[in-house]
Amino acid sequence: MSDRRKHFIVLGCILAALVGVALLAVPGSPAHRKLTLGLDLQGGLEVVLKAVPPKNHKLTSDDLTRSIDIMRNRIDKLGVSEPEIRRQGSDQIVIQLAGVHDPASAAKLIGKTAVLEFYDFEADLTGPSVSGGLTPLPVAAPSLYDLLSASATRTLADKGGASQWYLFDAKHVVKAGPTPTQKELLNSKIVQKPKADGGLGKRIPKDWSVLKVPQNTVVVSCDVASGNCLSSQQVTSTTGFYLLKHREADKNGENAIPEMTGGELKLSGTRADIDPQTNQPVVLMQFTGKGKKIFHKITQREAQRGALVCQGKTDSTSVRSCAQHFAIVLDRQIQSAPYIDFVRNPDGIPGDTGAQIDMGGGGLGDAKKLALVLQTGALPVTFQTAERTDVSATLGKDSLSQAKKAALVGLLIVAVFLLLLYRFLGLVAVIGLGIYAAFLYAAILLFHVTLTLPGFAGLILTIGVAADANVVVFERIKEEVRAGKSVRAAIAAGYSKGFHTILDANVVTAITALVLFAVATAQVKGFALMLLIGTVISLITAVGATRAMLGLLGGFSWFSKPRFMGAHGQQTAKWLQIDFMRRRYLWFAISGAILALGAGALGVRGLNLGIDFKGGTQLSFKTPVAHTTGDVRQVMGTQGYRDAVIQGRGKSTGNGGYKSFQVRTKALSGAKLTQVTNALEARLQTTAPGATTVSSSFGRQIAKSAIIAILFSLLLVVLYIAIRFDLKFAGPVIVAMLHDVLICVGIYALLGREVTSSTVAAILTVLGYSIYDTIIIFDRIRENVPTMRRASFATIANVSLWETIRRSLATSFITLLPVGALFLFGGDTLKDFAFALMVGIASGAYSSIFVAAPLLTILKEREPEYARRKDQILSKGELETAFEQATEQAAEEPAPALAPVPLVETIDGAGPAAAQAKRERRRQRRRARPHGRAR
């Protein structure tokens, strides 16, 4: 198959894919999908949960912290929804969700206590739940009122006291409860309601009832339709009720009821599945070592009891009627009650095989939700939903319009820059970027990515990566054209030689993104997912789309003019041909001075931590007429709180305004709080704002997970570089990354700019860019090592930097263009975010050239081979000559194969093949001398 035909096929596939993208984006098409925006861009659902500790348990800060971790874990498993979870006051947790398709079920799932208990069902039944006779038989009560009003229940409660209290109306409907004491029941809202509202006013009607749950017992319900209600013939409603024993273990740690809890469950082995026998969804469970023994003991006792009841009968009908049951109860509701077949398992069931929960009438989705709750563990305390409210975007429509304007301006400037720098090649690059943007948009839709501000950070970085992939190849093509090759040969050689460089840089970036996605919280997952998707797509478009376009254009005569491609003149301007390695200590001194200034500012002033990391004050208020979030932000700005997070609450009016607002800002003292509330009342006619304290757990969790992910990704990057390059190449990469982070943090401390959760995403963007740029330079150094066999490593590094500095500067400038537009046009809410990116990108470009390459030179010059060449000092003219010779040698060499080059063949003098060749040359020289030795 000819190359031209291959290029036509590739472009045809790309055009077909673009048609698919159009179908996804066009409203009304069968494949149309909507873009899911995050909470900061579109608003969402806010759930306020209030902690209700069990009796005789004092609520602690650790209870809320652990609950936040569990809830965040559950929400992360729902998808990339990028939630905001924070403490509010002393007993509340606020959760804000975006991109959740079923807010009601998500809110219910978040607050589930997940109390999992395993009962020996018949043995643990008590009160009216057991029929008379020689053998215990379960009896389900048709209602909670019937269960608690039965004489057997009242007798137990009168003898042993009560554990819970309920209030029923004349129709036997629960009006209040359960409460741990009768006093709390009588002080509940329904009882204390004012008479003017038609309530009780501390007076209970005579036909209402106060009923008790006996001490050391619990009420367990069952769904009749699911088949989990045993002996439920009298139940005409949808739910039946049982009374089960419930007691703590004795001094020896035995005789506890329930016999097992979720603590004996191995969470890693819990999952949803399909039962191959019934083809119905189930939840499979695996037990711990202790749980296996308990499970075997319970089922053994049930098997022996069932055999005794049946008195020798072994037919299937008798077994089912006599068998005893093992009840699996979640949050006091029976999920499954499998019987123990004493004929097949006369000694019970070994716990090694685990157990399963049959979902009954539930589907696979219900099984997955149940498995999710069990996997993430139980909340330490119960939570009640105190409030559920729709909230507006934190950035507001004004900030969104500013961000869109900045993005469009930035992309337009990038396109113009590419056209000016690369002429017709730039046009090809712009078309490639358009294809990249379309594919990236389709990936966001297909993978249901929730797009937030950190996601935009990933987008900005991938735009630079996508443009850089083309820049790397175009610079290679121009090198080959300047060396005298035809345009078609130059295109083939440029893509062949540039492929390894692009691949290495993208693999390292992808490693960072994968680790971040696997380890970090959802706030950072969105960034990581965007970075990963963008990196893969940029590789496809650069190697596939632009390669096919240039391959077809290479056959036309008008395309073969060097000036038409911007390939005339010198490869590197004279003023850029600096002896970088000779001035290495000057570059280190500059970096050291900046780092020292930052460290001094960090020690004296510290970081200006925002509300995400430091906590603060939350104001809630209403206005008589609708206002936009921009109106509220303007008032807060005049008071010096431009960074306040502002959200409208409830339904918006036609012009995007709200009558209820929530403002989160830095901690306000008494005087400042009064000043701010007075300003809000004067400008917006607000009612007296309510102020509560907001914790910093949200930001701390993001920072903690990001740090863990960064450290783990650094380890993988070191391993990859050691395999593909050399272990000595890994050290400078890590140092350059740390250099960029410290520079960014130091400048933030020096200028006093606020650090928010978005700053963390910006710093991650900086890391990704720094790695990418450094790998590009190191790849050229590795390539020049075998072609400059007699040069010192400093010379090799200088020549390599000269060959790549145009690309480094072009890429940095291309990436800074959209970020600069974001800084200029993005508004107050985006300026700090854009500032972090600008500092980091500039630092990343600097460290790749002036820190990483000189450090590598110092390390490599300690090797014996390069130590011998170290004293070779070249003049500037000799350096330029070495540069020209290296370029000519590289152009004369055949294009390398796409397979990775073995390390032993790329590092001069480091591999056994090179060493063997040197030894052979020495032997030949000795043989040529008289008597084999010099005279």
Disulfide bonds with the S-S distance in Angstrom:
Cys222-Cys229 1.76
Cys310-Cys322 2.24
